[in-house]
Amino acid sequence: MKIGILGVPSSAGARAVGQENCPAAIREANLIERLREAGHAVTDYGNIESFKFAPDPRNPKSQNKTLVTRVCKLVAERVAGIVRDCVNPLILGGDCTIAIGSVAGIVGVLPNVGLIYLDADTDINTPKTTPSGIFDGMVVSHIIGKGLKELSHMAKRYPMLREENVALFGFDPSSGFVDPPEIEFLKSSPIVQFPIGKIRKVGIESAAKQALKGLKQKVDKIFVHFDSDFINGVEMPAKDLLHPDGFTFNDAEKALRIFAESEVFLGMEITEFNPTKDIDHRTASRLVDLFGSIFR
């Protein structure tokens, strides 16, 4: 596989600082060396410029919207270039909002793409429904055409993706982090839905195959968003929101490998890892081990 690494050192859409350090931490844990040892051709495309979260009391329902928009535009430009090079993008975030830029860049080159969104949350709030104003809880809504025009209309087409071409994989409706407006929206949405209970009922590998099969019937390529919140807070403590009932690293490996080994796999991104909470660098090493197993 030809893999292109892009770092997005930004916490602009987060709720605290720290996630901007992820690209450096993952690289320092020898990600590139690990992938090359597995036989992949790896190109490091460097980083976009760095952005940090700061409270934005002037925009309580859309905090740091200018910075978030700036980051997403930069990501879109760089990801489009990687895809034009016929390289599989591996994007190191950064908070979840980078997905808006990633998808905007991809659909400008490959319009018929699907998104598998591994996350304990649904991220389908908008500035009208959000209780926090933090954009990393509004990512999917902008990708499917809702929310701020600056973000939802960023791609060459609108909406970036149709709802039925998005699969939410691993969200936990009972965690307290999925808000009532999001739950209500999903009741009538054609978004492909694999909540945590459904996945555990059928098994992680079976669920991953079902999600992949469902999207493959409608799209040419699939991009994978991997939020570290997908993994429970015991195994993955270096993040800003701890979901105690999440999945394990082993679960993540099983699902991600199924996606990555598919002929329609385009690339993936990791978000929400906060290295400032990874004092002994153990989590960074585990994430590199995870990537090494996925791209074996």
HELIX and SHEET records of a PDB file:
HELIX    1   1 GLN A   19  ASN A   21  5                                   3    
HELIX    2   2 CYS A   22  GLU A   28  1                                   7    
HELIX    3   3 LEU A   31  GLU A   37  1                                   7    
HELIX    4   4 LYS A   65  ARG A   84  1                                  20    
HELIX    5   5 ILE A   98  VAL A  107  1                                  10    
HELIX    6   6 PHE A  135  GLY A  137  5                                   3    
HELIX    7   7 VAL A  139  ILE A  143  1                                   5    
HELIX    8   8 LYS A  149  SER A  152  1                                   4    
HELIX    9   9 GLU A  163  ASN A  165  5                                   3    
HELIX   10  10 PRO A  180  SER A  188  1                                   9    
HELIX   11  11 ILE A  196  VAL A  202  1                                   7    
HELIX   12  12 ILE A  204  LYS A  216  1                                  13    
HELIX   13  13 SER A  228  PHE A  230  5                                   3    
HELIX   14  14 PHE A  249  ALA A  260  1                                  12    
HELIX   15  15 PRO A  275  LYS A  277  5                                   3    
HELIX   16  16 ARG A  282  ILE A  294  1                                  13    
SHEET    1   A 8 ALA A  41  ASN A  47  0                                        
SHEET    2   A 8 LYS A   2  VAL A   8  1                                        
SHEET    3   A 8 ASN A  88  GLY A  93  1                                        
SHEET    4   A 8 PHE A 265  THR A 271  1                                        
SHEET    5   A 8 LYS A 221  ASP A 227  1                                        
SHEET    6   A 8 VAL A 113  LEU A 118  1                                        
SHEET    7   A 8 VAL A 166  PHE A 169  1                                        
SHEET    8   A 8 VAL A 192  PHE A 194  1                                        
END                                                                             
